[in-house]
Amino acid sequence: MTRYSPIFFLLLLALGCTNEKQSHTTANHKIDSLLQIMTVEEKVGQLNFPVGDLFNTGPTVRTTESARFDELIKQGKITGLFNVHGARYTARLQKIAVEESRLGIPLLFGADVIHGFKTVFPLPLAEAASWDLEAIELAARVAAIEATASGINFNFAPMVDIARDARWGRVSEGAGEDPYLGSLIAAARVRGFQGNQLSDANTLAACVKHFAAYGAPIAGRDYNTVDMSLQTLHETYLPPYEAAVKAGSATIMTSFNELNGIPATGHNYLLQEVLRKQWGFKGMVVSDWQSIGEMLDHGFVADSLEAAKKAIEAGTDMDMMADIYLKKIPVLIANGQLDQTVLDQAVRRVLELKFKLGLFDNPYLYSDTLREQNEIRSASNLAAAHEVAKKSIVLLKNENNILPLSKDIKRLAVIGPLANNKEDMNGSWSFFGEAQHPVSILEGIKGKVSPATKISYAEGCNLYDNETVKFAEAVRMAKEADVVVMVLGESAVMNGEGASRADITLPGVQQQLLEAVHKTNKPIVVLLMNGRPLAIEWMSKNVSGIVETWTLGSQAGLAVADVVFGDYNPSGKLPITFPRAVGQLPIYYNHKHTGRPYLGKHEEPLTERVYRSRYRDVPNTPLYAFGFGLSYSIFEYSNLSLSSASIQANETLTVSVKVKNSSARDGEEVVQLYIRDLVASTTRPVKELKGFQKVLIKAGEEKTITFTIGKDQLSFVNEALQTVAEPGRFQVMVGGSSDNTLNEFFELK
């Protein structure tokens, strides 16, 4: 039986405690009663969220000794702990909060469960390459099941920041460059984490981050300044956050960056006007790690007292790791510098979250040792990770159909620093995944080929230094092989937070290793493991096959081997553009046309070619476009047709296209719909994704795919920040990639 502190026990009796989820009205009554008996210090304690143990993403400013936290919990000075997990450990801490603190308010236990818990799924960018919303939701669902079995009830995910610059390390955590795709994925991840009812034992509170526009730092350097028009903000960067809010995300996290001169944690326009008023968000807002204190470094406030005032008045309810609320809000209240109602509103949102999670009904809901034993790394969870990993792989090049390889190949050389590497299979933000568990690429390959196949393996080089002493062994093995598989890319720590790169070519001497092996004239298939687009133009021109495997997690080796040897037909498409060179960054498919567009027509006079928007040394076009991805099947598009040549604003248009699989293999294709508004009151992108369908088309089969276009697909944010659909001519584009489409036109009256 759950015991409560004396005061809270009397409160529950007075209000009628039940074991069922409290109604909204009952919860409000209980919160009102709590607020009446709470001291200022106890209220501020509900806004204080420190780190517990394990790991951190910033400087640790306090001891993490258990005895210290036990005492803070008893005193009601913390609302929960970050990076504490384990059913027994969280139950012990929860018991202190419920039975030994004056008010008995239960704790939150938060963590970054970004792409899996103990069962690690592909990086979020990789999952986005699946263009499979059900698979993405499943990955989040499994992560929630495992994390909640280990005591976690508050998850700092999903990250939904739009990213157009591959130099930024946190590209790996999001869904890429497109607001439409990113919005659908944001909602899918929220649904996966939160399930049908937040008080269920296997759901946790999602925390959409980083609000807002964290993915657009100048020069791609993490934490850097963000400066953009409000029109661009609303049209490109805000939609995924809004989609997550509409999907019911319980919480929002502010971002580290400043936006147009105001740090996000103290940004009234973002947190009050947009989030609360325009979107109607009722949930709790938490700062990022010490971001309240970092407003001093921004030069936005003079001291921590002012930082606390600006942050809480702007709408940042909870202070992660800075201790500023704990120390300064009581001073502000005592001096009459902060309205008590502002503090009460922030505390109310935190308590509402705890009610929604069912913690007041059962504080130990998420501390179930039996679930922890049975539901972590279960066979079904690993099978789900395997399935999602296969769907995330993108085939970039397949010259002369070198892939899939035969399982009966006689001699196969596997070369590269990531080939027999387990540690980096989990990728960044996989703190809970254990390095010994993932299946390596080499293990996956060995498990797939026939017993007669001779496999030779050479590391060739490592990922960090310029040592070439291992090249000779790799070249020797390549010479003796029929085909060479090279596993190249980035280590886990080369992407993620604080991992921006000015040079996005292959790290270390991997490029030199590739060129040395290439000189053997043996067919080469490169398996890329990375968390961002890489500049690989030489590779693209000189090797026979390229498979973008990303970082796939626990079942990486199995999934990659399935694709390489043909047991799975790759169906992934790029959610982000691959540049030819770093100098093209930021590069994205939905760019504007400019007044002097370069069309690549070399028959133009020299002066016409020079005075155009172009580079002298690199084409404008990407190496691999958004939406690109090959298959072992061949898909032919034809007969794009529109149901009408014109529609009224209140009408819809049906777009249909025929897609035929002209190969002998069944395959899945992502059919993509793009639209261009040819003339508008503000200039429009050359194309915008407005729909897609992932469909299975059997060998020899032809399917008719249809889309519906209406006002929602034709609207944009104008200069006055109004969402409008203007009359005029529109271009419709449908195809298997953003740069390979059939085209038609219609008129909006």
ZIQUI-V537200 format. One record per helix or strand. SS is the DSSP state (h for helix, s for strand). FROM is the first residue (numbers start at 0). TO is the last residue. Records with the same first field share a line. If there is no record, write none. Layout:
# ZIQUI-V537200
SS->FROM-TO + FROM-TO
This chain:
# ZIQUI-V537200
h->5-14 + 23-36 + 39-44 + 65-73 + 86-99 + 123-127 + 132-148 + 168-172 + 178-193 + 213-215 + 217-219 + 229-236 + 238-245 + 263-265 + 267-277 + 294-297 + 303-313 + 323-333 + 339-355 + 368-373 + 378-391 + 398-400 + 440-445 + 470-479 + 491-493 + 509-517 + 536-541 + 555-563 + 581-583 + 605-609 + 710-713
s->47-50 + 79-81 + 107-110 + 115-115 + 119-119 + 153-154 + 158-158 + 204-210 + 225-225 + 250-253 + 257-258 + 261-262 + 283-285 + 317-319 + 393-397 + 410-414 + 453-457 + 482-488 + 522-528 + 544-547 + 577-577 + 596-596 + 612-612 + 623-623 + 629-629 + 634-641 + 645-646 + 652-660 + 666-676 + 687-696 + 701-708 + 715-716 + 722-723 + 727-736 + 739-747
